[in-house]
Amino acid sequence: RMGCDVIKFKLKSDELVMFVVMCVYAVICPFNKVEESFNTQAIHDVIYKTKYIYYYDHITFPGVVPRTFVGALAVAMPTALINYVTSCSKYLTHQIARFILAFYVTWCFSTFRRATKNVFGTQVGNFLLLLTCSQFHFMFYASRTLPNTFGMCCALMTMSHWFNRDWDGFLWWSGLGVLIFRSELMILLGPMLLMDIYYKKKDFRELINPGLQIAGILLIVCCSIDTYLWRYTIWPEAKVFYFNTWMNKSNEWGRMPFLWYFYSALPRVMLLGLPLAVAGILTERRVFNVTLPAIIFVALYSLLPHKEVRFILYVVPLLNIAAAFFMKKLWDKGILFRCAILGMLLANLLGCSVFLSASYHNYPGGSAMAAVHKYADCDQNTTVYIGNYAAQNGASRFGEECEAVFERRWNYIKTENLTISTIRGFDLLLVEPKEVTHYNPTHTLEEKFYGFSRIRLTPTPPFILTEKKEVLYLLRSKSMKKKIHIINS
């Protein structure tokens, strides 16, 4: 049963501030990385190519492991309706899609915050909102079409139902999160269930039948959707689990020390909320019980050698409860402690500005994709080669403003391992600086694009500088240049 107790819609005015901040981040950093690629391209294809599945991006570029279309469809359907009414550009459509995802996350966080208030009181819920809005990574990733973001929605809803002891809701949302979006959620949500069984708050036998029924319904419905769109029988998250965890293939994308999440990722994600969370955990038994699943999750997930910040974002809301609880205790102690809390929030916002500055320069491929359309009209036959760096750092189907399903005038090519002679035949090239010498005989350099290099501290204002480096060049074919000159004359 997925009744009204499982899905409720409420959003308070102060929570709209959270949604606005997420949207601001989306506007400032409008492009996407390769990790978001599948869902971004899937949303694009559902909107613009609809029933022509064999033209979808994942058919040509399936990726290392398949991903589910469920999250992409949840975002694409309302976006397609808005696009149908407004007929806006692809760029704006992409932004609308990200706003919709940010709204989903805000809605789920609102539900989580209400459940927190029920357990710890209104003040803790208010500090939870303030603290979360002052932290960069949770807010920034909320509008990014990562599987982790969809998993975050499921985790927030599951934790909300855990607080409220609503086991129907718990089973539905945890099932959706674990079976469909991110299998690693089982080591975060599983301990919650085990704790209640251990303390005899719930009889495990009462959950077996409804749990199996819910799992069966979710797998039948979601796998049917994915089987239709992938064109073969598939359970995507099972393949992802087998590839990344069982086969441990994820370490091919980098390895980090066991404690990396504790000494590097969590301090960046939590900022000054981390010491407050530790204090809250150590001073209140209820807080310890709530955050224990988060600690277990990070510890167990650290066993996998490949680590990224986005993999542990699910624990931020739980740890922020601990921090918010301790903030309430300090707030009640008087004016000096209140000033310290406000100073901490302001310091967090300063940290957000540094992270945002770095992120702004992290998507040069998107800027380059926007620039290529200055060099030819959409009705002019044009070929654009998108190199590997551009494809991984900002370029997406939403940047292909002149692309159509049929009768293409522009052709965007991102096929890998093409020969230099083949690439020389394309009109516009987005390539790395080290590759430019290969194309000097046939192309001219038109624009340079810069990417984030590092954060540097200085003894004078503004004290923190974001350094950039050349990462991408736009080259134009010499023959194309002559052709445009003749047309313009």
C-alpha positions in Angstrom: 0.0 0.0 0.0 1.3 3.4 -0.9 -1.3 5.6 0.8 -1.4 9.2 1.9 0.9 8.3 4.9 3.6 7.4 2.5 3.5 10.5 0.3 2.5 13.8 1.7 3.1 17.2 0.2 4.0 20.1 2.5 6.5 22.9 2.0 6.9 25.8 4.4 8.0 29.3 3.4 11.4 29.0 5.1 12.1 25.8 3.2 11.5 27.7 0.0 14.8 29.5 0.9 16.5 26.2 0.6 15.0 25.6 -2.9 16.0 29.1 -4.0 19.6 28.5 -2.9 19.7 25.2 -4.8 18.4 27.0 -7.9 21.0 29.7 -7.6 23.7 27.1 -7.6 22.2 25.5 -10.6 22.1 28.8 -12.5 25.7 29.7 -11.6 26.9 26.2 -12.6 24.5 25.2 -15.4 26.5 22.4 -16.9 27.2 18.8 -15.8 30.0 16.4 -15.3 30.4 12.9 -16.7 28.9 11.4 -13.5 25.6 13.0 -14.3 25.8 12.2 -18.0 23.4 9.2 -18.2 20.5 10.9 -16.4 21.1 14.2 -18.2 21.1 12.6 -21.6 18.1 10.5 -20.7 16.1 13.5 -19.7 17.0 15.2 -22.9 16.1 12.2 -25.0 12.7 11.7 -23.3 11.9 15.3 -23.9 13.1 15.7 -27.5 13.2 12.2 -29.0 10.2 10.7 -27.1 9.3 7.4 -28.8 12.4 7.2 -31.1 14.3 5.1 -28.6 17.0 4.0 -31.1 18.1 7.6 -31.4 18.6 7.9 -27.6 22.1 8.6 -26.4 22.4 5.4 -24.3 21.9 3.2 -27.4 25.1 4.7 -29.0 27.0 5.3 -25.8 25.7 2.8 -23.2 28.5 3.5 -20.6 30.4 1.1 -18.4 27.3 0.0 -16.5 23.6 0.6 -17.2 21.5 3.0 -15.1 17.8 3.1 -14.4 15.5 5.5 -16.3 13.1 5.8 -13.4 14.7 9.0 -11.9 15.2 10.5 -15.4 11.5 9.9 -16.2 10.4 11.5 -12.9 12.2 14.7 -13.9 11.7 14.6 -17.7 7.9 14.3 -17.6 7.1 17.6 -15.9 10.0 19.2 -17.8 8.5 18.1 -21.1 5.2 19.6 -20.2 6.7 22.9 -19.4 8.8 22.7 -22.6 5.7 22.0 -24.6 3.9 25.0 -23.2 6.9 27.5 -23.4 8.9 26.1 -26.3 12.1 27.4 -24.6 15.6 26.7 -25.6 17.5 23.5 -24.7 19.6 25.5 -22.3 16.6 26.7 -20.4 14.9 23.3 -20.6 18.0 21.8 -18.9 17.8 24.4 -16.2 14.1 23.7 -15.6 14.9 20.0 -15.3 17.4 20.8 -12.6 15.0 23.1 -10.8 12.5 20.2 -10.7 15.0 17.9 -9.2 16.0 20.5 -6.6 12.3 20.8 -5.8 12.0 17.0 -5.2 15.0 17.2 -2.8 13.5 20.2 -1.0 10.2 18.4 -0.6 11.9 15.3 0.8 14.1 17.4 3.1 10.9 19.2 4.3 9.4 15.8 5.2 12.6 14.8 7.0 12.7 18.1 8.9 9.1 17.7 10.1 9.9 14.2 11.4 13.0 15.6 13.1 10.8 18.2 14.8 8.5 15.5 16.1 11.4 13.7 17.8 13.7 16.6 18.9 11.6 19.7 18.9 11.0 22.7 16.7 14.2 24.5 17.5 16.3 21.6 16.4 14.4 21.4 13.2 15.0 25.1 12.6 18.7 24.8 13.2 18.8 21.8 10.9 17.5 23.9 8.1 19.9 26.8 8.7 22.9 24.5 9.0 22.1 22.5 5.9 21.6 25.7 3.8 25.0 26.9 5.0 26.8 23.8 3.7 27.8 23.7 0.1 27.9 20.1 -1.1 24.4 19.0 -0.1 22.8 22.1 -1.7 25.0 22.0 -4.8 24.4 18.3 -5.5 20.6 18.6 -4.9 20.0 19.8 -8.5 22.6 17.5 -10.2 21.2 14.5 -12.0 23.3 11.9 -10.2 21.9 8.5 -9.2 23.1 9.6 -5.7 20.7 12.6 -5.8 17.7 10.3 -6.5 19.0 8.0 -3.8 19.2 11.0 -1.4 15.5 11.6 -2.0 14.7 8.0 -1.1 17.0 8.1 2.0 15.4 11.3 3.3 11.9 9.9 3.0 13.0 6.5 4.5 14.6 8.3 7.5 11.4 10.4 7.9 9.3 7.3 8.1 11.8 5.7 10.5 11.4 8.6 12.9 7.6 8.4 12.7 7.6 4.6 13.0 5.7 4.3 9.7 6.8 1.0 8.4 4.8 1.0 5.2 6.5 4.2 4.2 9.9 2.9 5.4 9.6 -0.2 3.2 8.4 1.6 0.1 11.1 4.3 0.1 14.0 2.1 1.3 13.0 -0.5 -1.4 13.0 2.2 -4.1 16.3 3.6 -2.9 18.1 0.2 -2.5 16.7 -1.8 -5.4 16.4 0.9 -8.0 18.8 3.8 -7.4 21.7 3.0 -5.1 22.3 -0.4 -3.6 24.7 0.9 -1.0 21.8 2.5 0.8 21.2 -0.9 2.4 24.2 -0.3 4.8 22.6 3.0 5.9 19.0 2.1 6.1 19.5 -1.6 7.1 21.0 -0.7 10.5 18.0 1.5 11.3 15.7 -1.5 10.9 18.0 -3.8 12.8 18.2 -1.3 15.7 14.4 -1.3 16.1 14.3 -5.1 15.8 17.0 -5.4 18.5 15.3 -3.0 20.9 12.0 -4.8 20.1 10.3 -1.8 18.6 9.3 -3.9 15.7 8.9 -7.6 15.0 10.9 -8.6 12.0 8.3 -11.3 11.1 5.7 -8.6 10.6 7.8 -7.0 7.8 8.6 -10.1 5.8 5.4 -10.4 3.7 4.9 -6.7 3.1 8.6 -6.3 2.3 8.6 -9.1 -0.3 5.4 -7.7 -1.8 6.8 -4.2 -2.1 10.1 -5.5 -3.5 8.3 -7.5 -6.1 6.1 -4.6 -7.2 9.1 -2.2 -7.4 11.2 -4.7 -9.4 8.4 -5.6 -11.8 7.4 -2.0 -12.5 10.9 -0.4 -12.6 12.6 -3.3 -14.4 9.8 -3.3 -17.0 10.5 0.4 -17.7 14.2 -0.2 -18.0 13.8 -3.3 -20.1 11.7 -1.4 -22.6 14.1 1.5 -22.8 17.4 -0.5 -22.8 15.9 -3.0 -25.3 16.9 -6.0 -23.3 15.9 -7.6 -20.0 17.7 -5.8 -17.3 17.8 -4.8 -13.6 20.3 -1.9 -13.8 21.2 -1.5 -10.1 21.9 -5.3 -9.8 24.5 -4.9 -12.6 25.9 -1.8 -10.9 26.3 -3.6 -7.6 27.9 -6.6 -9.3 30.4 -4.3 -11.2 31.3 -1.8 -8.5 31.1 -3.9 -5.3 31.2 -7.6 -6.0 33.9 -7.3 -8.8 35.4 -4.1 -7.1 35.8 -2.6 -10.6 35.1 0.9 -9.3 38.7 1.2 -8.0 39.8 1.6 -11.7 38.6 5.2 -11.3 40.9 5.9 -8.4 41.8 4.7 -4.9 41.8 6.5 -1.6 43.0 5.6 1.9 40.5 3.9 4.2 40.1 6.9 6.4 39.7 9.4 3.5 36.0 10.0 4.2 36.7 10.9 7.8 39.7 13.2 7.4 38.9 14.7 4.0 35.3 14.3 2.7 33.3 14.8 5.9 35.2 18.0 7.0 34.5 19.6 3.5 30.9 18.4 3.4 30.0 19.4 7.0 32.3 22.4 7.4 32.0 23.8 11.0 28.9 21.6 11.5 31.2 18.6 12.0 32.7 19.5 15.5 29.1 20.4 16.6 27.9 17.1 15.3 30.6 15.2 17.3 29.7 17.2 20.4 26.0 16.4 19.9 26.7 12.7 19.5 28.8 12.6 22.7 26.3 14.5 24.9 23.0 13.0 24.1 22.0 9.3 23.9 19.1 9.9 21.5 21.3 11.8 19.1 23.8 8.9 19.2 21.1 6.4 18.4 20.0 8.4 15.4 23.5 9.0 14.0 24.8 5.5 14.6 23.6 4.2 11.2 25.4 7.1 9.5 28.7 6.2 11.3 28.2 2.5 10.4 27.6 3.5 6.8 30.7 5.6 6.4 32.9 3.0 8.1 31.6 0.1 6.0 31.6 2.1 2.8 35.3 3.1 3.5 36.2 -0.6 2.7 35.7 0.2 -1.0 38.9 1.8 -2.3 37.2 4.1 -4.7 35.8 7.1 -2.8 34.0 10.3 -3.8 32.2 12.9 -1.7 28.9 12.3 -3.4 28.9 8.7 -2.1 28.4 9.7 1.5 26.0 12.7 1.1 23.2 10.6 2.5 24.7 10.9 6.0 24.7 14.7 6.1 21.1 15.1 7.2 21.6 12.7 10.1 24.9 14.3 11.2 23.3 17.7 10.9 20.6 16.6 13.4 23.4 16.0 15.9 24.9 19.4 15.1 21.5 21.1 15.3 20.8 19.6 18.7 24.1 20.9 20.1 23.4 24.3 18.5 20.1 24.5 20.4 21.9 23.7 23.7 24.4 26.5 23.0 21.7 28.9 21.9 20.0 28.5 25.2 23.2 29.5 27.1 23.1 33.2 26.3 24.1 36.0 23.9 27.8 35.0 23.5 27.0 31.5 22.4 24.3 32.8 20.1 26.9 35.1 18.5 29.2 32.2 18.1 26.5 30.2 16.3 25.8 33.1 13.9 29.6 33.4 13.3 29.8 29.7 12.5 27.0 30.0 10.0 28.7 33.0 8.4 32.0 31.1 8.2 30.2 28.2 6.5 28.8 30.7 3.9 32.3 31.9 3.3 33.4 28.3 2.7 30.5 27.9 0.3 31.7 30.9 -1.7 35.1 29.3 -2.1 33.6 26.0 -3.2 31.2 27.8 -5.6 34.1 29.7 -7.2 36.0 26.5 -7.8 32.8 24.7 -9.2 32.0 27.6 -11.5 35.3 26.9 -13.4 34.8 23.2 -13.4 32.6 22.8 -16.5 34.6 24.3 -19.4 33.1 21.8 -21.9 29.7 23.4 -21.4 31.0 26.9 -22.1 32.8 25.6 -25.2 29.6 23.9 -26.4 27.8 27.2 -26.2 30.5 28.9 -28.0 30.6 26.7 -31.1 27.2 28.0 -32.3 28.7 31.4 -32.9 30.6 30.1 -35.9 27.7 28.9 -38.1 24.0 29.1 -38.4 21.8 26.1 -37.5 20.7 25.7 -41.2 24.4 25.4 -42.3 25.8 21.9 -42.6 28.4 21.7 -39.7 30.3 19.0 -38.0 31.5 19.4 -34.4 34.0 17.1 -32.8 33.6 16.9 -29.0 36.8 15.6 -27.4 37.0 13.4 -24.4 37.7 16.3 -21.9 34.9 18.4 -23.2 32.5 15.5 -23.1 33.4 14.7 -19.4 33.4 18.3 -18.2 30.2 20.1 -19.2 29.2 19.1 -22.7 25.8 17.4 -23.0 22.9 16.9 -25.5 21.3 19.9 -24.0 24.2 22.0 -25.4 23.4 20.7 -28.9 21.1 23.7 -29.8 21.2 22.9 -33.6 20.6 19.1 -33.3 17.4 17.5 -34.6 16.3 13.8 -34.7 15.9 13.9 -38.5 17.4 15.9 -41.4 20.4 17.0 -39.3 22.3 20.1 -40.5 24.7 19.9 -37.5 26.3 16.7 -36.5 27.9 16.5 -33.0 30.5 13.7 -32.8 31.9 12.4 -29.5 33.0 9.0 -30.7 36.3 8.0 -29.1 39.4 6.6 -30.7 39.0 8.4 -34.1 42.1 8.9 -36.2 43.7 12.3 -36.5 43.0 12.3 -40.2 39.3 11.7 -39.5 39.0 14.5 -36.9 40.7 16.9 -39.3 37.7 16.5 -41.6 35.4 18.1 -39.0 34.5 21.8 -39.1 34.8 22.7 -35.4 36.9 20.9 -32.8 36.8 21.0 -29.0 40.2 19.5 -28.0 42.8 19.7 -25.2 45.8 22.0 -25.6 48.2 19.0 -26.0 46.3 17.9 -29.1 46.3 21.2 -31.0 49.6 20.5 -32.9 47.9 17.6 -34.7 45.4 20.0 -36.3 47.5 23.1 -37.1 47.7 22.2 -40.8 43.9 22.2 -41.2 42.4 24.3 -38.4 42.9 27.6 -36.7 42.6 28.4 -33.0 39.5 30.5 -32.2 39.0 30.4 -28.5 40.6 29.1 -25.3 38.6 27.9 -22.3 39.9 27.7 -18.7 39.2 25.2 -15.9 39.8 25.1 -12.2 43.4 24.5 -11.1 43.6 25.1 -7.4 42.7 27.4 -4.4 45.5 29.7 -3.3 45.8 31.6 -0.1 47.2 35.2 -0.3 48.4 37.6 2.5 46.3 40.4 1.1 42.5 40.7 0.3 40.6 38.8 -0.9 43.0 36.3 0.8 41.6 33.3 -1.2 42.1 33.1 -5.0 40.8 30.5 -7.5 43.5 29.8 -10.0 42.6 28.6 -13.5 44.5 26.9 -16.3 43.9 26.4 -20.1 42.1 23.1 -20.5 40.2 23.3 -23.8 40.6 24.9 -27.2 38.0 25.6 -29.9 39.5 25.1 -33.4 37.8 26.0 -36.7 38.5 24.4 -40.0 40.3 26.7 -42.4 38.1 25.6 -45.2 35.0 26.5 -43.1 36.4 29.9 -42.5 36.7 30.6 -46.2 33.2 29.3 -46.8 31.7 31.6 -44.2 33.6 34.5 -45.6 32.2 33.9 -49.1 28.6 33.5 -47.6 28.9 36.8 -45.7 30.3 38.7 -48.6 
